[in-house]
């Protein structure tokens, strides 16, 4: 008998909690399997996901060697479920949708599948209405489930906890809010309705600062231009050809041409940062002068030289717009060169976990600069923003503050 056939699989770990049909690897014999509780759903709806799994940290694809086995997952073993919250994106910002994304998908898909089988002649509009009804119904059921017998602990650090822990300065403004204004343009400034970010930028400009809209995309562009040669280098044994549709074509409403790029299988994961440490250090050496320090002029020369060649990676990371690339170059003009290097190291170490959450504005006045997150009235910091604040305090160490806008009813007398 082989070791795998005699192993009791007592020590099992999930490869990737973010897969719908989860795979588990036995530490004793390296067998890869799935839990029998997922078998009926998996064979009916996700048969294409049953042959292999993707390890979360390394992004390695591992073949399933032992199919479905009984009592593999934590629930079947009577163990607490480990939360694997999804990212807070549009349409999935609530904690219920983030923490119970898998349960929602399973119930919605199964019920809609049953309905489709019973209504083979249904019109598209009928099917759409039924799917929406099922989604609402399932969401209410999951909410009730969490109130009565929660599967996950959804407690997360509060905004106040994060701001206090990391000693973030919060400045308040009390503008006039426009009534019945469109989303994203709610504050009155000199008789015009503007965004909260535009209002805050104006207040700082009155104090002698210059402001630039920031958020995350210019950082994506900075990373793409300065790191494309490392990411796409053919010497990386885990590089593979990956194709995707042109982002520019998509935005212009024209048929998307395919763009092909050499992309590491584990790109964006912590495993990539560890695996490629020597190559990353060697690449960063391009930025340094003989004295061991980066110089702004040299960084700008490299940026201009690599701008065109980085086009594929910029397209892949949705950092393809010229305006965003221009803002990325502005970052090099404004920030100390050693901070540019720090930012690039931070991103390449764990790109998919580090590329979101960056502040709304960059301000500068002389040699001083400040990153600012703007929050309007009842807006709260997102999970990505709170993570960035923690990372900034511990790793990036960029000057940072929060500006809070208050509605008149909340103004301090």
C-alpha positions as CSV (number, residue, x, y, z in Angstrom):
1,X,0.0,0.0,0.0
2,X,1.1,3.6,-0.6
3,X,1.4,6.1,2.2
4,X,-1.6,8.0,0.9
5,X,-3.8,4.9,0.9
6,X,-3.0,4.1,4.6
7,X,-3.0,7.7,5.9
8,X,-5.9,8.7,8.1
9,X,-5.6,12.4,6.9
10,X,-5.7,13.7,10.5
11,X,-3.9,16.9,9.8
12,X,-5.6,18.7,6.9
13,X,-5.4,22.3,5.8
14,X,-7.4,24.2,3.2
15,X,-5.5,25.3,0.2
16,X,-7.5,28.3,-0.5
17,X,-10.5,29.5,1.6
18,X,-11.6,31.8,-1.3
19,X,-12.4,28.9,-3.7
20,X,-16.1,27.9,-4.0
21,X,-15.3,24.1,-4.0
22,X,-12.5,24.1,-1.5
23,X,-9.6,21.7,-1.7
24,X,-7.7,20.3,1.3
25,X,-4.1,18.9,1.5
26,X,-3.1,16.3,4.0
27,X,0.2,17.2,5.8
28,X,0.9,13.5,6.3
29,X,0.7,12.2,2.8
30,X,0.3,15.3,0.6
31,X,-3.0,14.0,-0.8
32,X,-5.4,16.7,-2.1
33,X,-9.1,16.2,-1.6
34,X,-12.5,17.8,-1.3
35,X,-15.2,17.4,1.4
36,X,-18.1,15.1,0.6
37,X,-20.5,17.8,1.8
38,X,-19.7,19.8,-1.4
39,X,-20.0,16.9,-3.8
40,X,-23.7,17.2,-4.9
41,X,-23.4,21.0,-5.5
42,X,-20.0,20.7,-7.1
43,X,-21.0,18.0,-9.6
44,X,-24.2,19.8,-10.5
45,X,-22.9,23.4,-10.9
46,X,-19.1,23.5,-10.7
47,X,-17.8,20.4,-12.3
48,X,-15.0,22.3,-14.0
49,X,-13.6,23.1,-10.5
50,X,-13.2,19.5,-9.3
51,X,-9.9,18.5,-10.9
52,X,-7.5,20.9,-9.3
53,X,-7.1,23.6,-6.7
54,X,-5.1,26.8,-6.5
55,X,-2.9,27.3,-3.4
56,X,-3.7,30.8,-2.1
57,X,-0.2,32.0,-1.2
58,X,1.8,30.4,-4.1
59,X,-1.0,30.3,-6.7
60,X,0.3,26.9,-7.6
61,X,-2.2,24.6,-9.3
62,X,-2.4,21.2,-7.5
63,X,-4.3,18.2,-8.9
64,X,-7.0,16.7,-6.7
65,X,-5.7,13.2,-6.0
66,X,-8.4,11.8,-3.7
67,X,-11.7,13.2,-4.9
68,X,-14.4,13.7,-2.3
69,X,-13.7,12.4,1.2
70,X,-16.0,12.4,4.2
71,X,-15.4,14.7,7.2
72,X,-12.7,16.9,5.6
73,X,-14.0,20.5,6.2
74,X,-14.1,22.1,9.6
75,X,-17.9,22.0,9.7
76,X,-18.1,18.3,9.1
77,X,-15.4,17.7,11.7
78,X,-17.3,19.8,14.3
79,X,-14.6,22.5,14.3
80,X,-15.2,26.3,14.2
81,X,-15.4,27.8,10.7
82,X,-12.6,30.1,9.8
83,X,-13.8,33.4,8.3
84,X,-12.5,34.3,4.8
85,X,-14.1,37.6,4.1
86,X,-14.3,38.8,0.6
87,X,-13.1,42.2,-0.5
88,X,-15.5,45.1,0.0
89,X,-16.4,45.9,-3.6
90,X,-19.4,47.6,-5.1
91,X,-22.5,45.5,-4.3
92,X,-20.7,43.6,-1.6
93,X,-19.8,46.2,1.0
94,X,-21.9,44.8,3.9
95,X,-20.4,42.4,6.3
96,X,-23.0,39.8,5.7
97,X,-22.1,39.7,2.0
98,X,-18.4,39.8,2.7
99,X,-18.3,37.0,5.3
100,X,-21.2,34.8,4.0
101,X,-20.3,35.1,0.3
102,X,-20.0,31.4,-0.1
103,X,-23.2,30.4,1.6
104,X,-25.0,33.1,-0.4
105,X,-23.7,31.7,-3.6
106,X,-24.5,28.1,-2.8
107,X,-28.1,28.8,-1.8
108,X,-28.8,31.3,-4.6
109,X,-27.4,29.0,-7.3
110,X,-29.2,25.9,-6.1
111,X,-32.6,27.6,-5.8
112,X,-32.3,29.3,-9.2
113,X,-31.1,26.1,-10.7
114,X,-34.2,24.3,-9.4
115,X,-36.4,27.1,-10.7
116,X,-34.8,26.9,-14.2
117,X,-35.4,23.2,-14.4
118,X,-39.0,23.7,-13.5
119,X,-39.5,26.6,-15.9
120,X,-37.6,25.7,-19.1
121,X,-39.7,28.1,-21.3
122,X,-39.3,31.1,-19.0
123,X,-38.4,34.4,-20.7
124,X,-35.2,36.2,-19.9
125,X,-37.0,39.0,-18.0
126,X,-38.8,36.4,-15.9
127,X,-35.6,34.6,-15.1
128,X,-33.9,37.9,-14.1
129,X,-36.8,38.8,-11.8
130,X,-36.8,35.4,-10.2
131,X,-33.0,35.5,-9.7
132,X,-33.3,38.9,-7.9
133,X,-36.2,37.6,-5.8
134,X,-34.1,34.5,-4.8
135,X,-31.1,36.7,-3.9
136,X,-33.3,38.9,-1.6
137,X,-34.8,35.9,0.0
138,X,-31.5,34.2,0.6
139,X,-29.9,37.3,2.0
140,X,-32.7,37.7,4.6
141,X,-32.2,34.0,5.5
142,X,-28.5,34.5,6.0
143,X,-29.1,37.6,8.1
144,X,-31.5,35.6,10.3
145,X,-29.0,32.8,10.5
146,X,-26.2,35.1,11.7
147,X,-28.5,36.6,14.4
148,X,-29.6,33.2,15.8
149,X,-26.6,30.9,15.1
150,X,-23.7,32.8,13.6
151,X,-21.2,30.9,11.6
152,X,-18.5,33.6,11.7
153,X,-17.2,36.2,14.1
154,X,-17.5,39.4,12.0
155,X,-16.0,41.7,14.5
156,X,-13.3,43.9,13.0
157,X,-11.4,46.9,14.4
158,X,-13.5,50.0,14.4
159,X,-12.5,53.2,12.6
160,X,-12.0,54.9,16.0
161,X,-9.7,52.0,17.2
162,X,-7.5,52.3,14.1
163,X,-7.2,56.1,14.2
164,X,-6.4,56.0,17.9
165,X,-4.0,53.1,17.7
166,X,-1.9,54.6,14.9
167,X,-2.1,58.2,16.2
168,X,-3.7,59.6,13.0
169,X,-4.5,63.2,13.1
170,X,-8.1,64.0,12.2
171,X,-9.1,67.5,10.9
172,X,-12.7,68.6,10.7
173,X,-14.5,70.9,8.2
174,X,-18.1,71.9,8.3
175,X,-19.2,72.7,4.7
176,X,-22.6,73.3,3.4
177,X,-24.1,70.2,1.9
178,X,-26.1,70.4,-1.3
179,X,-29.7,69.1,-1.2
180,X,-30.7,66.5,-3.8
181,X,-27.2,66.4,-5.3
182,X,-25.9,63.6,-7.4
183,X,-23.8,60.9,-5.8
184,X,-20.2,62.1,-5.5
185,X,-20.9,65.8,-5.7
186,X,-22.5,66.9,-2.5
187,X,-20.7,69.9,-1.1
188,X,-21.2,73.5,-2.0
189,X,-18.1,75.5,-2.7
190,X,-18.3,79.1,-4.0
191,X,-21.8,78.5,-5.2
192,X,-21.0,75.2,-7.1
193,X,-21.6,71.6,-6.1
194,X,-18.4,69.7,-5.8
195,X,-17.0,66.5,-4.4
196,X,-15.8,66.3,-0.8
197,X,-12.3,65.8,-2.2
198,X,-12.5,69.0,-4.2
199,X,-13.7,70.9,-1.2
200,X,-10.9,69.7,1.0
201,X,-8.3,70.4,-1.8
202,X,-9.5,74.0,-1.9
203,X,-9.2,74.4,1.8
204,X,-5.6,73.3,1.8
205,X,-4.8,75.4,-1.3
206,X,-5.9,78.4,0.7
207,X,-3.2,77.5,3.2
208,X,-0.5,77.4,0.5
209,X,-0.6,73.7,-0.4
210,X,-1.0,72.2,-3.9
211,X,-3.3,69.2,-4.2
212,X,-3.4,66.2,-6.5
213,X,-6.1,63.6,-6.6
214,X,-4.5,60.3,-5.8
215,X,-6.3,57.1,-4.6
216,X,-4.8,53.9,-5.8
217,X,-4.4,54.0,-9.6
218,X,-1.4,56.3,-9.8
219,X,0.4,53.8,-7.5
220,X,-0.6,51.0,-9.9
221,X,1.0,53.0,-12.7
222,X,4.1,53.7,-10.7
223,X,4.5,50.1,-9.9
224,X,3.9,49.0,-13.5
225,X,6.4,51.4,-15.0
226,X,9.2,50.8,-12.5
227,X,8.7,47.0,-12.0
228,X,7.6,45.7,-15.4
229,X,11.1,44.4,-16.3
230,X,11.2,42.3,-13.2
231,X,7.6,41.0,-13.5
232,X,7.9,40.1,-17.2
233,X,11.5,38.9,-17.2
234,X,11.7,35.6,-19.1
235,X,14.2,34.1,-16.7
236,X,11.4,33.6,-14.1
237,X,10.7,29.9,-14.3
238,X,7.1,30.4,-13.2
239,X,6.3,33.0,-16.0
240,X,3.6,32.0,-18.4
241,X,1.8,33.7,-21.2
242,X,-1.4,35.3,-20.1
243,X,-3.9,37.0,-22.4
244,X,-6.6,39.6,-21.5
245,X,-8.7,42.1,-23.3
246,X,-7.4,45.6,-23.9
247,X,-8.7,47.9,-21.1
248,X,-8.5,50.9,-23.4
249,X,-10.6,49.2,-26.0
250,X,-13.2,48.2,-23.4
251,X,-13.5,51.7,-22.1
252,X,-13.9,53.1,-25.6
253,X,-16.7,50.6,-26.4
254,X,-14.8,48.9,-29.3
255,X,-14.0,45.2,-29.7
256,X,-11.3,44.3,-27.3
257,X,-8.0,43.2,-28.8
258,X,-6.1,40.6,-26.9
259,X,-3.0,41.6,-25.0
260,X,-0.4,38.9,-24.2
261,X,2.0,39.2,-21.3
262,X,4.6,37.1,-19.5
263,X,3.1,36.9,-16.0
264,X,4.3,34.8,-13.1
265,X,1.7,32.3,-11.8
266,X,2.2,33.6,-8.2
267,X,2.3,37.3,-9.2
268,X,0.8,39.6,-6.5
269,X,1.1,37.1,-3.7
270,X,3.4,37.1,-0.6
271,X,4.9,33.9,-2.0
272,X,6.1,35.9,-5.1
273,X,7.8,38.4,-2.9
274,X,9.6,35.7,-1.0
275,X,10.5,33.6,-4.0
276,X,11.9,36.5,-6.0
277,X,13.6,38.3,-3.2
278,X,17.1,38.1,-4.9
279,X,15.7,39.2,-8.2
280,X,13.8,42.1,-6.6
281,X,16.9,43.3,-4.8
282,X,18.8,43.1,-8.1
283,X,16.1,45.1,-9.9
284,X,16.0,47.7,-7.1
285,X,19.8,48.1,-7.6
286,X,18.9,49.8,-11.0
287,X,17.5,52.6,-8.9
288,X,20.5,53.2,-6.7
289,X,23.6,55.2,-7.3
290,X,27.1,53.9,-6.2
291,X,26.5,55.6,-2.8
292,X,23.5,53.2,-2.2
293,X,20.8,55.9,-2.4
294,X,18.2,56.5,-5.1
295,X,18.3,59.9,-6.8
296,X,15.2,61.7,-8.2
297,X,16.7,62.5,-11.6
298,X,17.8,58.9,-12.1
299,X,14.3,57.6,-11.2
300,X,12.7,60.0,-13.6
301,X,15.0,58.9,-16.4
302,X,14.1,55.3,-15.8
303,X,10.4,56.1,-15.6
304,X,10.5,57.9,-18.9
305,X,12.6,55.2,-20.5
306,X,10.3,52.4,-19.3
307,X,6.9,54.1,-19.8
308,X,6.3,52.7,-23.2
309,X,7.6,49.3,-22.6
310,X,5.5,48.9,-19.4
311,X,2.3,49.2,-21.5
312,X,1.3,45.5,-21.2
313,X,1.5,45.4,-17.4
314,X,-0.2,48.8,-17.1
315,X,-3.1,47.5,-19.1
316,X,-3.3,44.4,-17.0
317,X,-3.4,46.4,-13.8
318,X,-5.9,49.0,-15.2
319,X,-3.2,51.7,-15.0
320,X,-3.3,52.4,-18.7
321,X,-4.6,56.0,-18.8
322,X,-2.0,58.6,-19.6
323,X,-3.4,60.9,-16.9
324,X,-2.7,58.3,-14.3
325,X,0.8,57.6,-15.6
326,X,1.5,61.4,-15.5
327,X,0.4,61.4,-11.8
328,X,2.7,58.5,-11.2
329,X,5.6,60.5,-12.6
330,X,4.5,63.4,-10.4
331,X,4.9,61.1,-7.3
332,X,8.6,60.7,-8.2
333,X,9.0,64.5,-8.6
334,X,7.4,65.1,-5.2
335,X,8.3,62.3,-2.8
336,X,11.8,61.6,-1.5
337,X,13.5,59.0,-3.7
338,X,13.9,56.6,-0.8
339,X,10.1,56.7,-0.3
340,X,9.5,55.7,-3.9
341,X,11.8,52.7,-3.4
342,X,9.9,51.8,-0.1
343,X,6.6,52.0,-1.9
344,X,7.8,49.7,-4.7
345,X,9.1,47.2,-2.2
346,X,5.8,47.3,-0.3
347,X,3.8,46.7,-3.4
348,X,5.9,43.9,-4.9
349,X,6.0,42.0,-1.6
350,X,2.2,41.4,-1.6
351,X,0.6,43.3,-4.5
352,X,-3.0,42.0,-4.3
353,X,-3.2,42.8,-0.6
354,X,-1.4,46.2,-0.9
355,X,-2.7,47.8,-4.0
356,X,-5.9,49.2,-2.5
357,X,-6.7,51.6,0.3
358,X,-4.4,54.5,-0.7
359,X,-5.5,58.0,0.4
360,X,-7.6,60.4,-1.7
361,X,-5.2,63.3,-2.0
362,X,-1.5,64.1,-2.1
363,X,-0.7,67.6,-0.9
364,X,2.7,69.4,-1.1
365,X,4.1,72.8,0.0
366,X,7.8,73.3,-0.6
367,X,9.6,70.2,0.6
368,X,6.6,69.1,2.8
369,X,4.1,66.6,1.6
370,X,1.0,65.0,3.1
371,X,-1.3,62.1,2.2
372,X,-4.9,62.8,3.1
373,X,-8.0,60.6,3.3
374,X,-11.3,62.5,3.0
375,X,-14.4,61.2,4.7
376,X,-17.8,62.9,4.1
377,X,-20.3,63.0,7.0
378,X,-21.3,59.4,7.8
379,X,-18.7,57.7,5.5
380,X,-16.5,55.2,7.3
381,X,-13.0,53.9,6.5
382,X,-13.1,50.7,4.5
383,X,-11.3,47.5,5.5
384,X,-8.6,48.2,2.9
385,X,-8.1,51.8,4.1
386,X,-7.8,50.6,7.7
387,X,-5.2,48.0,6.6
388,X,-3.3,50.7,4.7
389,X,-3.2,53.0,7.7
390,X,-1.7,50.1,9.8
391,X,0.8,49.3,7.0
392,X,1.7,53.0,6.7
393,X,2.4,53.3,10.4
394,X,4.5,50.1,10.4
395,X,6.2,50.1,7.0
396,X,5.7,53.0,4.7
397,X,5.9,55.8,7.3
398,X,4.4,58.4,4.9
399,X,2.9,61.6,6.6
400,X,-0.8,61.0,6.7
401,X,-4.0,62.5,8.0
402,X,-7.8,62.2,7.8
403,X,-10.2,65.0,7.0
404,X,-13.7,64.6,8.2
405,X,-16.6,66.7,6.7
406,X,-19.6,67.2,9.0
407,X,-23.1,68.0,8.1
408,X,-24.6,71.1,9.7
409,X,-26.7,69.0,12.1
410,X,-23.5,67.5,13.5
411,X,-21.5,70.7,13.8
412,X,-20.0,71.5,17.1
413,X,-21.5,74.7,18.6
